[in-house]
Amino acid sequence: MLLFLQALLMQRTDLQVLLLTTMITCASMTTSASESVEFARDVLIVDTHIDVPFRVYRHPEIDVVDSDETGDFDLPRMQAGGLNAAFMSIFIPASVDEAGGAKALADELINLVHGIVAKAPDKVAIATCTTDIYRHQKAGLASLPMGIENGAPLEGSLDNVSYFRKKGIRYITLAHSKSNHISDSSYDTNEQWGGLSDFGKQLVPVMNDQGIMVDISHLSDAAAWQVLEISKTPIIASHSSLRHFVPGFHRNMTDEMVKAVGNNGGVVQINFGSSFVTVKARNWTNELKAKSIEYKEKNQLDDKDSALTDFGKQWVEQHPFPFAGLADVLDHIDRVVDLAGIDHVGIGSDYDGVGKTLPVDLKDASSYPNLVLGLRARGYADEDIEKILGKNLMRVWATVEKYAADKGYLALCSDS
């Protein structure tokens, strides 16, 4: 049909050519979009970082089982986007770590995830092993595996690795916004350990043995390199992008780290947040922070003062946020592929974790078909897109499970 229409174009006036070209283009785009939605629903999609539990903890009135427009994730949008497995982030703020009670908060957030499942057992289920993910997919259920963001709940005890393993935790991000008892943080200029603490160096092999993936997102460069040296299993960066595109942003990974993760057999899960993927968005964020600090100090305000909040709102109104686009996220994926290979990149969106900074066309959990559309437009074969969307992460997880099984720690599945 397209060849027929193209032949007709050769015989039409300029206006008719323009109209027919527009019709062909629109029809092609509609078909491609429809095919991308269908593809996303047919293949396995695994997103390794979604911050739902802490959002629900702060706002108990939120019900992500039903449509909830206050955030980036709910079950209807998860289904619409074709997302099969959403790693629920058991996020522990540094302030909780410093005040005490990190383990108790982790327990509460884990219970919240179970509460989501209890409300919709016909739609979603807890997943604690790779077999669960595939079994749920076959049964038409979405999966909610869990990872701890900030190793603070371990509270200096290796026994707590086993405790959280039995609770269903399958990865641990060793630190978050501040250095803790395990590791230095990329956000913290106080690198008290020079990388990992002695406890952190003991922790990594224990996590390996028990089948818990080690996550280097948020770690200082020194800590990340030490994990790569110590770990006996492939590691993950659950929600990190590349420093190449945002120079000076230490939260992102260097090219050398990306290559090392590839050599380790691991996977870099790309963060969607605009300030992670473009320098314009990062500079905007840095400027807002600097202006707010300046205003706060000049007027002797505290962080909770309404005047400081009003100042921030006014500044944002005067300086619109420079949202990234789908192409920017694709650039990060392309570069990981160039540096480490197609087997070492995936997605860790950080939905519900980066505020209102998500890129155009990747605004929420219904957006994965747009990612498929973009990857196809860049020439990725469908089998490679499947790797990016989930197969790479599942390979790493299965490898970690096998290593643990050889050590006597068989995978604990949700139905076992």
C-alpha positions, 0 to 999 in steps of 0.5 A: 500500500505504501509503495502504491501511495508513493507511486501516486505521489509522482503524479500529483501536484505539490499540494496533493504531494504534501497532503499524501505525505502527511497522511502516510507519515501520520499513518506510519507513526500511529502504526508504530506507536500501536506496535510499540504498545503491543510489544511492551505488553508482550515482552518482560519489562523490569524497572529496578527503581520506583519510589512508591513505598515512601510516597505512600508512607508520607501520604497514607491517603494515596492508593496506587491500586487505583488511578492516582495522578499525584505521582508517577506510578499506580497499577493502572499505569503500570498495566498500560505501560506493560511494566511486569516487574517494578522494584519497590524502593525501600527508601531510608532517608539519611535523617532517619539513619542519623536519628535511629529507627532505620530498620523499623522504617524498612519493616514498615515500608516492606509491610506497605508493599504487602498492603498494596498486594493485599488490595489487588491479589488478582493484579499484582504479587510480591516477587522474591526470585526470578522464577516468581517474575516469569510465573507471574508474567505467565499468570497475568500478574504484575510483580513487586520485587523489593530493594533497599535504598540506603543500607542503614537498616542493616545497623552494623549487623551482618545478621540483618542481611539474612533478616532482610533476605527472608523479608524479600529484599533482593538488592541493597543500595549501600548508601544514599545522600550521606555517608553511612556506616557502610559506604561513602556517598557521591552526594557527601563531601565528607568521605569518611571511609575513603570508599567502603568502611570495614563493615562495608567490605565485609558486607559485600561478600555476605550479600554475594553469598546470600543472593542479594544484588549489590547496588552501587548507585549513590556511592562515591567513586572510591566505594563503587570501585571497591565494590567492583573489586570485592564482589564475586557476583555481577553488580547493578547500578539500579538507577544511575545515568552517565557523567559524560553527559552531565560533567561534574555530577558525581552521582552519575557514573564515569565511562570507566565505571560503565566499562568495569560494570560490563567486565563484571557482568553487571548492568547499568540501569538508566535513571530517567530524571532530567537532571540526571541526563542533561547538563541544562537540567542539572545546572538549573537544579544547582542554581535553584539550590544556590539561590535558595541557600543565599536567600535563606542565609541572607534572611536568617530562615530555617528550612521549614520557613514558608518564606523560603518555600515562597521564594523557591516557587517564585524562582521556579515560575520565573525560570521554567525547568528545562525538561529533558526529552526521550532522545536524551535518555536514549543517548545514555542507553546508546553510550552504555551500549558503546562502552560496555555492550548491549548486555549491560544496560537496563532501566531504573526510572526513579519514578516517584523519586525525582519529583516533577523533573521527568522527561517529555514522553517518559512522564510516568509508568505508562510511558515504556512504549515510548521508550520502545518507539525511540529504541526502534527509531534508533535501529535497535533490534527487538531482541536487543530492546528486550535485553534493555527492558528486562532480560539483562537485569534478569540475567544478572539476578539469576547469576546472583541466585546461582552463586548463592545456591552454590553457597547453600542459599537457595532462592527464596521464592514468594510461594515457597 
